[in-house]
Amino acid sequence: MEELKFHLKKNDTYEPWGFGIVGGADFSFPVKIVKLKINGEAAKCGLRANDVITKVNEESINDLKSKEVTNKILDSGNVLELTVRRFPELKF
């Protein structure tokens, strides 16, 4: 497992970051990225599906509910920093 930081920037506040999440304290499951928009900001900076988000803008999200994490991401404006844990892919 490795911990990585990603810095995302966009020109328009209303432009989406280009990723979806699942999980949160209300689901007793870590928040992870489940889908990426092709050529979206998240994909361009190197985020991957199954990355587990641990911090949004340097703040831990471990105890936050899904909606609270979503709001934190949406309230970031045009600059977003995500800290994620990435696990090695299993090969069979």
Z-matrix of the N, CA and C atoms (Angstrom, degrees):
N
C 1 1.442
C 2 1.524 1 108.72
N 3 1.317 2 115.71 1 140.07
C 4 1.453 3 119.71 2 175.34
C 5 1.523 4 109.30 3 -129.36
N 6 1.338 5 115.71 4 151.28
C 7 1.458 6 120.86 5 176.74
C 8 1.522 7 107.80 6 -105.52
N 9 1.326 8 116.05 7 129.79
C 10 1.461 9 122.01 8 -175.07
C 11 1.525 10 110.11 9 -130.22
N 12 1.332 11 116.04 10 149.82
C 13 1.467 12 121.58 11 174.75
C 14 1.518 13 108.89 12 -114.31
N 15 1.324 14 115.01 13 137.78
C 16 1.450 15 121.73 14 178.73
C 17 1.520 16 109.69 15 -125.75
N 18 1.320 17 115.57 16 134.45
C 19 1.460 18 122.17 17 179.29
C 20 1.522 19 107.67 18 -112.35
N 21 1.320 20 115.31 19 117.41
C 22 1.458 21 120.57 20 -179.65
C 23 1.520 22 109.42 21 -110.75
N 24 1.316 23 116.48 22 142.51
C 25 1.466 24 122.62 23 176.53
C 26 1.517 25 108.06 24 -135.45
N 27 1.324 26 115.04 25 146.62
C 28 1.460 27 119.98 26 174.66
C 29 1.527 28 108.87 27 -142.24
N 30 1.310 29 115.99 28 158.15
C 31 1.465 30 121.17 29 -176.54
C 32 1.517 31 112.93 30 -84.75
N 33 1.313 32 116.62 31 -32.07
C 34 1.462 33 121.75 32 -174.50
C 35 1.527 34 109.59 33 -116.34
N 36 1.324 35 116.76 34 125.97
C 37 1.467 36 121.71 35 -179.65
C 38 1.527 37 111.61 36 -56.91
N 39 1.322 38 117.91 37 -31.23
C 40 1.460 39 121.51 38 -176.33
C 41 1.530 40 113.18 39 -87.46
N 42 1.312 41 116.71 40 -4.95
C 43 1.459 42 121.20 41 176.69
C 44 1.533 43 108.93 42 -73.62
N 45 1.334 44 118.94 43 132.88
C 46 1.472 45 119.66 44 179.75
C 47 1.523 46 112.02 45 -70.80
N 48 1.335 47 115.69 46 156.87
C 49 1.463 48 120.49 47 177.27
C 50 1.515 49 111.68 48 -75.30
N 51 1.317 50 117.75 49 -22.96
C 52 1.458 51 120.62 50 175.46
C 53 1.518 52 114.98 51 91.88
N 54 1.345 53 117.37 52 29.68
C 55 1.458 54 119.56 53 174.64
C 56 1.517 55 110.22 54 -149.16
N 57 1.338 56 115.47 55 156.48
C 58 1.452 57 122.45 56 175.94
C 59 1.522 58 109.49 57 -117.73
N 60 1.336 59 115.46 58 153.53
C 61 1.466 60 119.87 59 -179.65
C 62 1.525 61 110.99 60 -127.79
N 63 1.331 62 115.11 61 158.66
C 64 1.465 63 123.24 62 169.60
C 65 1.521 64 106.66 63 -135.94
N 66 1.330 65 115.17 64 160.30
C 67 1.457 66 120.67 65 176.11
C 68 1.512 67 112.03 66 100.40
N 69 1.315 68 115.15 67 -177.83
C 70 1.455 69 123.17 68 -177.76
C 71 1.516 70 109.75 69 136.87
N 72 1.321 71 116.28 70 168.95
C 73 1.466 72 121.13 71 -177.48
C 74 1.532 73 111.81 72 -59.25
N 75 1.322 74 117.28 73 -32.32
C 76 1.466 75 120.16 74 179.89
C 77 1.523 76 112.20 75 -71.22
N 78 1.312 77 117.71 76 -14.24
C 79 1.465 78 122.05 77 177.16
C 80 1.527 79 112.36 78 -108.77
N 81 1.351 80 116.03 79 -0.81
C 82 1.474 81 121.47 80 -177.01
C 83 1.533 82 111.04 81 53.74
N 84 1.316 83 114.84 82 40.33
C 85 1.457 84 121.42 83 -176.54
C 86 1.525 85 108.20 84 -145.49
N 87 1.320 86 119.63 85 136.17
C 88 1.470 87 120.24 86 179.45
C 89 1.529 88 111.76 87 -60.07
N 90 1.316 89 116.04 88 151.48
C 91 1.464 90 120.83 89 178.48
C 92 1.523 91 108.45 90 -76.80
N 93 1.324 92 115.56 91 124.65
C 94 1.462 93 118.27 92 178.71
C 95 1.518 94 110.61 93 -134.72
N 96 1.316 95 114.08 94 155.91
C 97 1.456 96 121.18 95 177.79
C 98 1.521 97 108.02 96 -79.77
N 99 1.341 98 115.29 97 129.85
C 100 1.463 99 118.39 98 -177.71
C 101 1.520 100 113.66 99 -112.33
N 102 1.312 101 116.92 100 -23.88
C 103 1.462 102 117.87 101 177.84
C 104 1.517 103 109.49 102 -150.20
N 105 1.307 104 115.44 103 149.62
C 106 1.462 105 122.89 104 179.74
C 107 1.519 106 109.29 105 -126.86
N 108 1.315 107 115.23 106 138.84
C 109 1.460 108 120.54 107 175.32
C 110 1.533 109 108.28 108 -79.75
N 111 1.310 110 116.25 109 130.72
C 112 1.463 111 120.42 110 177.68
C 113 1.524 112 108.20 111 -59.81
N 114 1.319 113 116.47 112 129.36
C 115 1.460 114 124.17 113 -178.38
C 116 1.529 115 113.87 114 66.78
N 117 1.348 116 117.42 115 13.37
C 118 1.454 117 120.48 116 173.67
C 119 1.516 118 110.01 117 -76.35
N 120 1.321 119 117.19 118 166.04
C 121 1.463 120 121.40 119 -178.55
C 122 1.529 121 112.27 120 -57.39
N 123 1.327 122 117.35 121 -40.77
C 124 1.464 123 120.68 122 -178.64
C 125 1.529 124 111.50 123 -63.72
N 126 1.318 125 116.76 124 -44.56
C 127 1.469 126 120.84 125 179.21
C 128 1.522 127 110.99 126 -66.64
N 129 1.313 128 116.82 127 -40.29
C 130 1.469 129 120.97 128 -179.74
C 131 1.526 130 112.19 129 -61.32
N 132 1.349 131 116.77 130 -35.07
C 133 1.470 132 118.43 131 -176.73
C 134 1.527 133 112.17 132 -86.28
N 135 1.333 134 118.38 133 -7.61
C 136 1.458 135 120.39 134 174.28
C 137 1.513 136 116.17 135 109.55
N 138 1.334 137 118.62 136 3.15
C 139 1.467 138 119.73 137 175.19
C 140 1.527 139 109.35 138 -64.50
N 141 1.332 140 115.81 139 151.49
C 142 1.465 141 121.55 140 -179.14
C 143 1.519 142 110.41 141 -131.01
N 144 1.331 143 115.06 142 154.77
C 145 1.465 144 120.07 143 171.43
C 146 1.520 145 107.77 144 -59.08
N 147 1.310 146 117.19 145 142.14
C 148 1.465 147 126.88 146 -178.96
C 149 1.523 148 113.83 147 81.97
N 150 1.336 149 119.14 148 -1.69
C 151 1.462 150 119.78 149 170.30
C 152 1.522 151 107.68 150 -63.73
N 153 1.325 152 117.18 151 134.40
C 154 1.470 153 122.51 152 179.56
C 155 1.525 154 108.18 153 -96.71
N 156 1.321 155 116.40 154 119.17
C 157 1.461 156 121.26 155 -178.90
C 158 1.530 157 109.19 156 -79.90
N 159 1.325 158 116.66 157 126.35
C 160 1.470 159 121.14 158 178.68
C 161 1.522 160 112.53 159 -110.38
N 162 1.342 161 116.42 160 -27.08
C 163 1.468 162 120.45 161 179.71
C 164 1.524 163 110.06 162 -141.90
N 165 1.332 164 114.52 163 144.57
C 166 1.460 165 121.83 164 171.37
C 167 1.521 166 106.46 165 -120.37
N 168 1.313 167 116.53 166 118.81
C 169 1.471 168 121.90 167 -177.76
C 170 1.527 169 111.84 168 51.89
N 171 1.332 170 115.13 169 48.74
C 172 1.478 171 123.95 170 176.50
C 173 1.536 172 114.68 171 70.40
N 174 1.331 173 118.34 172 3.49
C 175 1.465 174 121.56 173 178.46
C 176 1.529 175 109.63 174 -104.70
N 177 1.327 176 116.04 175 130.51
C 178 1.458 177 120.98 176 178.49
C 179 1.526 178 110.00 177 -63.37
N 180 1.320 179 116.18 178 140.25
C 181 1.465 180 120.87 179 178.45
C 182 1.521 181 111.90 180 -114.85
N 183 1.318 182 117.33 181 10.46
C 184 1.468 183 121.75 182 -173.98
C 185 1.525 184 113.97 183 -56.33
N 186 1.332 185 118.14 184 -33.24
C 187 1.466 186 120.88 185 -177.30
C 188 1.523 187 113.30 186 -102.41
N 189 1.331 188 117.43 187 10.41
C 190 1.462 189 120.38 188 -176.67
C 191 1.524 190 111.84 189 -93.98
N 192 1.332 191 114.62 190 146.83
C 193 1.456 192 120.97 191 174.63
C 194 1.526 193 109.16 192 -74.95
N 195 1.310 194 116.30 193 162.27
C 196 1.451 195 122.70 194 -177.26
C 197 1.528 196 111.93 195 -53.47
N 198 1.294 197 117.79 196 -47.73
C 199 1.469 198 122.07 197 -178.48
C 200 1.529 199 110.86 198 -64.50
N 201 1.336 200 117.39 199 -35.45
C 202 1.458 201 120.45 200 178.54
C 203 1.532 202 111.09 201 -66.66
N 204 1.320 203 116.59 202 -38.63
C 205 1.465 204 120.91 203 177.11
C 206 1.532 205 109.42 204 -65.59
N 207 1.315 206 116.18 205 -45.49
C 208 1.466 207 120.81 206 178.27
C 209 1.519 208 110.40 207 -57.58
N 210 1.331 209 117.40 208 -46.01
C 211 1.466 210 121.00 209 179.91
C 212 1.519 211 111.79 210 -63.18
N 213 1.322 212 117.44 211 -39.11
C 214 1.469 213 121.83 212 178.59
C 215 1.531 214 110.07 213 -61.85
N 216 1.327 215 116.33 214 -41.29
C 217 1.466 216 120.86 215 178.36
C 218 1.529 217 110.23 216 -67.45
N 219 1.327 218 116.85 217 -46.36
C 220 1.465 219 120.52 218 -178.65
C 221 1.524 220 112.13 219 -66.00
N 222 1.322 221 117.46 220 -32.39
C 223 1.464 222 121.68 221 -178.91
C 224 1.530 223 113.15 222 -79.59
N 225 1.315 224 117.11 223 0.80
C 226 1.463 225 121.19 224 -177.05
C 227 1.523 226 113.95 225 -72.43
N 228 1.305 227 117.17 226 -12.99
C 229 1.458 228 119.41 227 -177.20
C 230 1.513 229 110.83 228 75.53
N 231 1.329 230 116.52 229 -131.16
C 232 1.463 231 120.89 230 -175.75
C 233 1.519 232 113.83 231 -100.23
N 234 1.331 233 117.16 232 0.14
C 235 1.460 234 121.59 233 -179.38
C 236 1.528 235 108.35 234 -130.21
N 237 1.307 236 116.50 235 130.52
C 238 1.462 237 122.00 236 -177.61
C 239 1.520 238 108.87 237 -137.82
N 240 1.332 239 116.08 238 132.01
C 241 1.460 240 120.31 239 173.77
C 242 1.523 241 108.19 240 -117.14
N 243 1.310 242 116.28 241 125.23
C 244 1.461 243 121.88 242 177.90
C 245 1.521 244 109.38 243 -117.18
N 246 1.326 245 115.67 244 133.61
C 247 1.460 246 121.58 245 170.57
C 248 1.518 247 105.90 246 -105.37
N 249 1.314 248 115.98 247 128.37
C 250 1.465 249 120.20 248 -176.74
C 251 1.515 250 110.83 249 -130.49
N 252 1.326 251 114.96 250 156.55
C 253 1.461 252 122.29 251 168.90
C 254 1.517 253 106.57 252 -103.73
N 255 1.303 254 115.17 253 130.11
C 256 1.468 255 120.34 254 178.33
C 257 1.518 256 108.33 255 -117.93
N 258 1.311 257 114.82 256 126.48
C 259 1.450 258 121.58 257 -179.90
C 260 1.520 259 109.01 258 -98.62
N 261 1.331 260 117.40 259 144.92
C 262 1.461 261 119.73 260 179.10
C 263 1.529 262 110.81 261 -61.17
N 264 1.318 263 115.38 262 145.54
C 265 1.453 264 119.42 263 177.45
C 266 1.514 265 109.65 264 -72.57
N 267 1.323 266 115.42 265 138.16
C 268 1.467 267 119.90 266 177.23
C 269 1.523 268 108.86 267 -83.19
N 270 1.300 269 115.23 268 133.48
C 271 1.466 270 119.83 269 178.83
C 272 1.512 271 108.83 270 -117.69
N 273 1.302 272 115.36 271 129.85
C 274 1.460 273 120.91 272 -178.22
C 275 1.504 274 110.65 273 -106.41
